[in-house]
Amino acid sequence: MEKMLVGCFLLILGQILLLPTEARDRPPSRSISRGRHSRTHPQTALLESSCENKRADVVFIIDSSRSVNTHDYAKVKEFIVDILQFLDIGPDVTRVGLLQYGSTVKNEFSLKTFKRKSEVERAVKRMRHLSTGTMTGLAIQYALNIAFSEAEGARPLRENVPRVIMIVTDGRPQDSVAEVAAKARDTGILIFAIGVGQVDFNTLKAIGSEPHEDHVFLVANFSQMESLTSVFQNKLCIQDLCAVEDHGCEQLCVNVLGSFVCQCYSGYTLAEDGRRCVAVDYCASENHGCEHECVNADSSYFCRCPKGFALNPDKKTCTKIDHCASRNHSCQHECVNTDDSYSCRCLKGFMLNPDKRSCRRINYCALNKPGCEHECVNTEQGHYCRCRRGYTLDPNGRTCSRVDHCAEQDHGCEQLCLNTGESFVCQCSEGFLINEDLKTCSRADYCLLSNHGCEYSCVNTDRSFACQCPEGHVLRSDGKTCAKLDSCALGDHGCEHSCVSSEDSFVCQCFEGYILREDGKTCRREDVCQAVDHGCEHICVNSDDSYICKCLEGFRLAEDGKRCRRKDVCKSTHHGCEHICVNRGSSYICKCSEGFILAEDGRRCKRCTEGPIDLVFVIDGSKSLGEENFEIVKQFVTGIIDSLAISPKAARVGLLQYSTQVRTEFTLRNFGSAKDMKKAVAHMKYMGKGSMTGLALKHMFERSFTQVEGARPLSARVPRVAIVFTDGRAQDDVSEWASKAKANGITMYAVGVGKAIEEELQEIASEPIDKHLFYAEDFSTMGEINEKLKKGICEALEDSDGSQDSPAGELPKRVHQPTVQHKYLFEEDNLSRSTQKLFHSTKSSGSPLEEKPDQCKCENLMMFQNLANEEVRKLTQRLEEMTQRMEALENRLRYR
């Protein structure tokens, strides 16, 4: 083994890790050809090389799988610390990053994290063993995409700073490594692969750079890794020949053992002189077999079809596209193919609507404006004019003349002839009735014909009858009975102010500002409070010939009988509130601190997440999301579930996944524990097709919140919340079902990532938008959205808790209001609600035994009167509007 190590040391001693010094506009190809003018250097020059001031970006990738035991893991960390000793670490020289991997990749620190060698050493020593799988390819992909990005501290390619990966592994990878390692090498990253123990050497060669004898190493165990320290010291500290020599490479220069080689970008090949690069014409050099057009790509070619054609599955031949054969053209009548699309066409007598798909019958009457006096009637290919009943069309075919049946024939009417629609009828003058022959007339005796009800006598008039009274009597307001003349003028009425006759008697009345006393004759001042300077701070109440002062609800009268002082019920009674006591009128209520809601007893507080809630996730499973991001979404859902108290009596959770269809993963009744629910989320399969968000909202609204699927009834007053997650534009309309859900009391949260459309998210989210809409440019900030959502759900539970504003000791009750008939007349029940609010606010005691509200209190009566007056005013205005509508309707019916 010692001989083998010495041999490896001598073979790789001269390898240079610096990257090309030329421009890096395109990724390099994997083919490497040595330059013709390679230079050699003495062995002593390599040994004396120093890493001082050496610029490089180095990333260690460490196998942290379960096959690496604790002792061997410590040896790996010691090996890394030994390598760090001869590196000149700093922002302007060598930058170091480190990843370790198992089933996942963990970024211990990036190239920009530390600026001193001591900080890097401490970070290496603090690493913890992952002890999971062996996803080597995933770790190399992470380094390629993230670790060597400028955002993580890698210097720009134009600065020609070498990029180096040093990967240590002890087992066979559980994923593919060859393709991703080749991509990393193509971008100019030099990879050293170190295998320990029973590692497949071919796998190491698929990872490491060429030549393999300089970049691939295999040792028997982790203890022997120490022997490679000096080898890597010489490699990392060797002179950069590409930087100091005139290499003449047209595109890329790469250091190798004691020399350099030229490389070309992907899509180019090295010319015979070993320096210039020539573009590869794959279409010319291969029998491509393309039916129409061959197009060169980076490392191959592809076939392309002209406009109006589609590539067949053989990727070579083309077929003309039949757009109308698609089921989605949605033409109402006929579909016509065009070169690159299709158009819709309507049948004869129809024209295309603005949507270019549906058809409507052509309204020739509206288009030609023929000037018909009464009606224009459309036909399949034209129109004609028509007159209303009782009229005939004139010869000009447009105007109409009324048919005069009375003039055309001998009607035989004694008095009047009246034309009807198709004939005539005879009528009589005022005061006459038509006889049985329907032509002659007789004077009407209304007193005889009707039950007139007159007390004394009945007299016929022209149109009806009238009742009359004998002398000394007058007709009462009913128009039938009689009463004696003015009683006030006949007798001694005794009224203090004025006497008013009333039928055969009288009543006393008082002047303005006075009211009648109980004796019905004398008067007293009506409003003493208004007439004098009473000095009441709140309310003045009349009391016979004087007044008394009263205070508003929640206040008490001071000793002077005029001023008012506020009642502090919270201080004057043992309220028993766990958090906060708040005065309310003559009583109090208990409230809770932020993050808590009031318990059922109205005094204790519990965390908001312990409250009941029916929550349904609506998750986008479209193909634009991708399986990796779908796993992040599942973690996002699990995070919300972890924040809730899952049980049949507390939080119930359901989940829908949708793409082109909607799939119920589980309903609100399926799981009673967070453990089973999270297991179901973890086993959820990615659908990966279209994005029918509107269809998913319809399913959620019509099914997910039904009692059949586990939702509690509306009478239980349990908050209903939906969290809709999407990453792109919906393929259908979302506004209709989102609006229906919100209108039915479902609180809608919209979470958008990436290409999600803001307008659609606003249509989904409840008001206010800023509290119900969350957006992230990518999935890296999902954690922040998760915390904001948790807070939002907690606030929703606080707001929906009916007991928060209920008086202490009184459980919240649902108010059952009577159903209002004739809703078109009474669309608002503000009066009843205001009345309820008024009388509920008069509850004064904080104890469980509440006093009944005094509805006869003056201030309550005044408030009720103001509310009633306002409602009467609104009702009067509405009746006036309805009267105008009915008159307009009658006018329209009259002229038909």
Buried (B, 14 or more C-beta within 10 A) or exposed (E): EEEEBEEBBEBBBBBBBBBBBBEBEBBBBBEBBEBEEBEEBEEEEBEEBEBEEBBBBBBBBBBBBBBBEEEBBEBBBBBBBBBBEBBBBBEEBBBBBBBBBBBEBBBBBBBBBBEEBEBBBEBBEEBEBBBBBBBBBBBBBBBBEBBBEEEBBBBEBEEBBBBBBBBBBBBEBBBEBBEBBBBBBBBBBBBBBBBBBEBEEEBBBBBBBBBBBBBBBBBEEBBBBEBBBBBBBBBBBBBBBBBEBEBBBBBBBBBBBBBBBBBBBBBBEBBEEBBBBEEBEBBEEEEBEBBEEBEBEBEEBBBBBEEBBEBEEEEBBBEEBEBBEEEEBEBBBEBEBEEEEBBBBBEEBBEBEEEEBBBEEBEBBEEEEBEBBBEBEBEEEEBBBBBEEBBEBEEEEBBBEEBEBBEEEEBEBBEBBEBEEEEBBBBBEEBBEBEEEEBBBEEBEBBEEEEBEBBEEBEBEEEEBBBEBEEEBEBBEEEBBBBBEEBBEEEEBEBBBEBEBEBBEBBBBBEEEBEBBEEEBBBBBBEBBEEEEBEBBBBBBBEEEEBBBBBBBBBEBEEEEBBBEEBEBBEEBEBBBBEBBBBBBBBBBBBBEEEBBBBEBBBBBBEBBBBBBBBBBBBBBBBBBBEEBBBBBBBBBBBBBBBBBBBBEBBBBBBBBBBBBBBBBBBBBBBBEBEEBBEBBEEBEBBBEBBBBBBBBBBBBEBBBEEEBBBBEEEEBBBBBBBBBBBBBBBBBBBBBBBBBBEEEBBBBBBBBBEBBEEBBBBBBBEEEEBBBBBBEEBEEBBEBBEBBBBBBBBBBBEBBEBBEBBBBBEBEEEEEEEEEEEEEBEEBEBBEBBEEBBEBBBBBBBEEBEEBEEEBBBBEEBBEEBEEEBEEBBEEBEEEEEEEEEEEEEEEEEE
